[in-house]
Amino acid sequence: MDYWYWDNLLSTEEIVEINNVCKNNIDSSLVDRPASGVVKTSKVEVLEWRYLQPNFEKIYEAWMTANRDTFGYNLYPVMNNELWHYNTYDSINSAEYGCHKDEDNKRVSDIKLTGIVNISDEPYEGGEFIVFKDDTFREIPEISQPGCTLLLNQGIVHKVNPVTKGIRKTLSFWFYGPVHF
């Protein structure tokens, strides 16, 4: 299984609240660094889990259930100070994120799962989420609607196409677990 998705896990009111939490708790001292050689024109800001946790109980529970029932990874607990990415893809600059694989070069842990939540609060066009598997690019349309969420298995090459109209907003997080040699 490459991914799990959930439709409409967040209401419009919850999306507004989460965007407010994000805007009020951005840590401007931290800067995102995309993978080398990858085009990334989205604006990425970060905030700690402690601020999102009250609004994410049902999403976190859905993700952990999917891991337990499908992926089976030994995941480290999410700590209050762990960082989530608040991603803004604006059509003004045709924001996108080129093909990449979520990975980390830590010696004792690595990324097992990627969680993405669509928290767009206005209509947008473009910004399709694309995976590359079995020598084929394939859209995952389930993450295109506000309030939807996705849990992506490790090692899947993916990208976000340029946004052509409006603004696409997402939150993303990486779940780590021990490296097995």
C-alpha positions, -999 to 999 in steps of 0.1 A, spaced: 0 0 0 14 34 -11 -10 57 7 -42 61 27 -65 91 24 -95 105 42 -121 128 27 -135 158 46 -118 151 79 -119 188 86 -149 211 83 -146 246 69 -147 260 104 -119 237 115 -98 248 85 -102 285 94 -92 277 130 -61 257 119 -50 285 96 -53 310 124 -33 287 147 -6 284 120 -4 322 114 -2 330 151 24 304 159 49 304 130 85 301 142 102 326 119 137 317 132 136 284 113 140 281 75 131 251 53 157 237 30 144 217 1 163 187 -12 192 198 -34 185 203 -70 147 202 -65 125 231 -76 105 244 -47 88 277 -50 62 273 -23 65 293 9 73 271 38 69 281 74 72 259 105 54 256 138 55 232 166 31 203 171 20 216 205 0 243 188 -17 220 163 -24 190 186 -58 202 199 -71 205 164 -56 173 151 -68 145 173 -90 128 148 -64 131 120 -36 118 142 -58 89 154 -67 80 117 -30 81 107 -19 59 137 -47 34 130 -36 32 93 0 27 104 -10 -1 128 -34 -18 104 -15 -14 71 20 -1 72 32 -16 105 61 8 113 76 12 147 72 50 150 87 73 175 62 94 195 55 129 182 69 154 207 54 188 214 84 206 199 84 187 166 80 208 136 52 208 110 55 226 77 29 252 68 31 252 29 16 280 8 15 275 -30 5 308 -46 -5 312 -82 13 346 -84 46 327 -87 31 294 -100 44 278 -68 53 241 -70 75 215 -55 94 193 -79 99 155 -78 115 144 -46 115 116 -20 111 124 17 142 112 34 166 121 61 203 112 66 201 104 103 220 74 114 196 60 139 162 69 124 145 76 91 113 88 77 86 61 76 55 80 67 45 115 54 13 131 65 -3 159 45 -35 178 53 -51 202 28 -61 233 47 -68 256 17 -92 283 27 -100 295 -8 -105 279 -42 -74 271 -63 -65 254 -96 -35 233 -104 -14 221 -75 -21 185 -82 -3 160 -60 16 135 -82 34 103 -73 59 84 -95 56 46 -91 63 18 -115 77 42 -141 44 62 -142 33 96 -129 -1 94 -113 -22 120 -96 -37 114 -62 -68 136 -65 -80 127 -30 -57 154 -14 -70 182 -37 -100 191 -16 -98 212 16 -103 191 47 -88 160 32 -57 142 44 -31 118 31 -6 94 47 21 85 22 44 54 26 81 60 27 103 62 -4 75 73 -28 87 99 -53 62 127 -55 56 163 -65 32 192 -64 24 207 -98 23 245 -102 -7 263 -88 -23 282 -117 -51 301 -98 -55 309 -62 -36 296 -32 -31 260 -21 -23 255 16 -12 223 33 4 211 65 29 183 63 47 162 88 72 133 88 69 103 111 103 88 121 112 53 132 144 33 138 167 24 109 169 -13 103 202 -25 89 
